[in-house]
Amino acid sequence: MEKVVLGNTGLEVNRLGFGGIPIQRVSEKQAVETVLHAIESGVDFIDTARAYTNSEHRIGMALKQTDKKVFIATKSHEKTPDGVQENLETSLKELQRDYIDLYQCHAVRDDEDYNHLISSGGVLEVLQKAKEQGVIGHIGATSHSLDLMEKIIGDGLFETIMVCFSFLEPAAEKRIIPKAIEKGMGVLAMKPFSGGVIENASLALKYVLNVPDVLILGGVERIELFDENWKVFQGSYDLDDADRKEIEDIRSHFDKVFCRRCDYCQPCTEEIPIQFVLGMRSMVKRMGTEALEGDRLAGMIEKARGCSECGECETRCPYELPIPELIKKNVAWADEQKKSL
């Protein structure tokens, strides 16, 4: 199986890792069985996060049932030293480990967010201390903003980065990945299926696996789905003419409705987190309908109701998305989904 070394960390793992989001939305038994099956099949890198509700706990249960070596990565959204320290301690407990191989600052949004993390006495210092104490092995950062990711790479304060990469979001291939690799940073690719938008998982995986030196994180909640992905990983990644045509057809279909998370539409006069509202359906598909009742998503929906349809965001969107229209449709969709809860 094809391996990748994550930059200067020295961590060598199979190029297809396991993403911990989807196992939240199934029974505990099914989740643990799926994770354990993935490990026994050869997966040796699992990524999760404190924000993924029960994911860490379920992964921890699976890890206790195998003696195979598995590298574990998790993440924290917290922006304060005390908050990230508490998250780290909780992660260790839930994962049933005394050491986490890669700990990441989760979804760093903008320059203000980033500067706060790296400031004196901030989150980065807490994680560096934890590394010195042997509690974590390496420190990474994740972001949906390619502009910010370029800054993170340039500063070189983190050992790994995690970036969105799929054939619906291909920009990282030329803009981010080569720069990170040249800098000696490990590259983790999230959302190879664009959050479940791309239904042809085989095609999506072949596309991203064609780019070398990148760890691909594919999340699944069922054994049969894992087996399909693992078969692709062990086979040929060649794309034929039919594959390329399908990719272009899918791109064309989603061209004016799929948010690429660039955030060029911001700032919103109503403080609506536009990329999250436009990606709401994908989030619910991955995390389950119950996510609509969580404080985070519920708050976003309520802000979205206040859209004044001023149109400023549309003038800034490089993809010319009809943003106010999409916001309105997604709020209506969320209201309809909540009726079934």
N, C-alpha and C positions, 0 to 999 in steps of 0.2 A: 504493500500500500504506500502511496506517495506521502512523503513527510515534508514538513516545513519547520524551519528554525525561526522562532519569533525574535528576529533582530539580535541585539546583543544580550538578551536575557539568557540565551543558550537553551531555552526550552524547545525540545524537538518533539513534535506531535504529528499525528495523522492530519492531513489537510482538511478533512471534513470533521468538524466538531459538532457538539450537541448544544442547541439553544434551549434555555429553560423556561421560555414563556408558555408554550402551549400546554404543558402538563398541569397548569393551574386549573384548566377547565374540564378535567375529567375526574373520575373517582381516584382516591388515593391508591387503591390497589392497581388500577390500570396505569397510573402515572409511574409508580415504583417499578412495575413489571416492564414498562417501556424503557425506562432509564437503565435498568439492570440488563435488559436484552441488548441495548446499544453498547454498553460496556463490554459484555461478553462477546459481542461481535467484533470489537476492535476499537471502539471510540475511546480515546484517551485524553480528551479535553472537553470539559463541560462548563458552559457559561450560564450564570444566573444573576440575580440581583435581589436586594432587600425589597425593592418595589414590586417584585413578582409574587406577592402574597405568600402562598404556601410552597412555592417552587424549591426554595432552599431546604425546607424540611423534608420534602419528598426525595430530593436528590440525596440528602443525608441518609435517609432510610435505605436507599438503594446501595449506597457506598458501603454500608455496614454488612451487606450481604455478599461482598466480593473482595478478593484479595488482589485484584488487578490494579496496576498503577494508573491512576487517573489524575490529571492536572485539573484543578478547580479554579475558576475565576468567578468573582462576584463583584457587585457594584453598590455604591451608595449615592443617593440623590442629595444627601445632607450637605449643607454649605457652612456649617459651624464645626469647630474642633470637637466640642462635646457631642454633637449630633453624629458625626462620622465615627467617633470612638465607640459610642453606644451601638451604632449599626454594625461595626466590625465585631464587637463582642457577641451580638445577637447572631450574626452570620456564622461565627465559629460554633456556637451552640446548636443552631439549626442544622448545619452541615455535619455536625458530630466530628469535627476535626480540630486539631490544635494549630493548624497551619493552613493558610490559603496562598496558593501559588501566584495568583494575580488579583490585585484589588484595584478597582477602577473608580474614578470620579464619573458618575453617571449623568449623561445628557447635559454636558456643559453647554449652555445656551448662547452666550454672547460674551463680549469683551469684559463687561462688568462682572459677570458670573466668574469668568476665568481669572481675572485679576484678584478677585476676592479669595479664590481657592489658593492661589500661589503667594498671597501676601504673607508678610511676617506673622508668625503665630497662627497661620491659617490651616486649612485641611491638609494641604500637601505636607506640612511639617509633621502633623500627627501621623500621617502614613509613612513618612520617612523614619520616624521614631519606631513605629511598629515593625518596619523592615529591619532596622538595626537590632531590635529585640528578637528577631526570628519568628515573628507572628505571621508576616506576609513575605512573599518572595520578591514580588515586583509590583510596580505601580503604573497604572495606565489611565487613559482618559477616553471617553466616548462623547461624540457630538454628531448632530445632524447637520451642522453648518460647515460647509467646506471652507468658507472664508476663515472661520475660527480655527478649523483644523490646520490650515496652512500656518497660522500663527503658533499653534501648539507645537507643530513640527519644527518650526524655525527656532523656537525657544529651547527645545530639547530637554525639557524638565521631566518628561514622562518617558517610560520605557516602551510602551505600546500605545497604539491608537485603535479605536474601533469606529468604522465608518460604514454608512449605507452603500451597498454596491449590488446592483442587479442590472438586467438589460433595460429596465425602466428608469434606473438611476445609474447610468454608466460613467458619469463625470469623474468619479474618484479614480478610475483606472489611469487616466493621464494626468490628472491634476494633483492627486494626493498620494497614491500608492508609491510611485517612483521616488518622490521626495522623502517619504518616510523610510523606505528601504535604504536609500542612499545615506540617510542620517543614522542608520543602525537601529531603527525602531521596528518592533514587531507590528504587523498589520492584521487586524481581525475584521472580517467583513460580515456585517449584520444585514438582515433583511434581504437575503438572496432571492426570496420570493416576493419582495416588496410588500411584506406584511400580509401575505396571503392573497394579494391582488393577482399575481401570476398563478394560474391554476395548474399549468403544465410544469410540475416540479422538476421533471427530468430535463426539460429544455433549459429551465432557469439555472439548474446546477451545472450543466455542461458549459453554459456561457461563462459563469464566474470561475469555474475550475480551470478554464483556459488561461486565466491570468496567474502566473507563477508567484511563489513566495508569499501567498496570502492564505490565512486560515479562514475557512468558510464555516459559518455557524448556521446550521439548518435545524430549526425547531420542529418537532413533531410530537403528537400525543398518542400515537398508536404504533404498535409493533410493525404492522404491515406497511405503514407509510415510511417508517425508518428503513425497512428492508428494501423498499423501492429506491430510496435515496442512496443507500449503501451500495446497491448494485450499480448505480450510475457512477459513484465514486470509484469503484473497482474496475470500471470499463473504460471505453474510449470517450474522450470529450469532444471529438470531432463534430463540427456542425456542417450538415449538408445543405444543399440549396433549399430543400423543404423546411429545414429548421430555420434558416435565415429568413425565409418568407414569413413563417409563423411569427418570428420575433418582430418583424416590421409590421405585420398585421396587428399584433397586440399593442405595439407602440402607437400605431395610428388610432386604434380604438380608444386608448386612454390619454391621448395627447392633450385634450382640452378638459380633462376631468381629474387627472392624477397630480396631486401636489408633490413636488420634488423636495420639499422641506428646506428651500434655500433661505426663507425668511426675508427676501427682498421686499415683500409686501408690507413689512413692519416699518414703523410703528403704526398700530391701528388706533384711530381716535377713540374707539370704544374699549380699547385694551383687550380685544379678542385675540386669543392665541390661535391664529388662523391655521397654521400647519396642523395643529392637533385636532381642531374641529373638522378640517377637511380629511384628516386621516382617521376619524372616529370609527368608521365602519371596519377598517382594518384592525384597529385596536380591539374592538369588541369581538371580532372573529378570532383573534389570537388569545384574548384573555377571558372571553365569556361575557354573556349579556349582563351578568351581575356587575361588571365594571361600570355600567351606566349609573349605578347607584353609589359608587365610590365618591368621596369628597372631591377628588381631583377632577374627574370627568364631569361630574354633576355641576361643579363650579364653572367649568369651561362652557357647558351647554347653556347655563343661565346667562353668561356673558354674551354668548353668541345670539341669544334672543334679542339683545340690545343693538344688533347691527342696524345702523342707520342707512345702509346702502348708499353711502356717500360716493363710493366708487374709487376712492384714492388708492386702495390696494390694487385694483385692476390696472391702474396706470403704471404701477411699479412691477407687476408680475412679468418676468421675462418669457413666460410660457402662455401669456394672454388668457389665463383661466378666468371664467366668469365667477369670481370669488363670492360676491354677495349672494348670487343665485345658488351656489354650491353650499354655502353656509345655511341658507334657508332650507334647502332640501335635507341636509344632514340633521338639522334640529328636528324637522318633522319626522324623519326616519327614527331618530332616537326616542321621540315621544311615542311612536307606534311600538317600538321594541319594548319599552318599559311597561306597556299594557300586559305583556305576557309574564312579567315577573311576579 
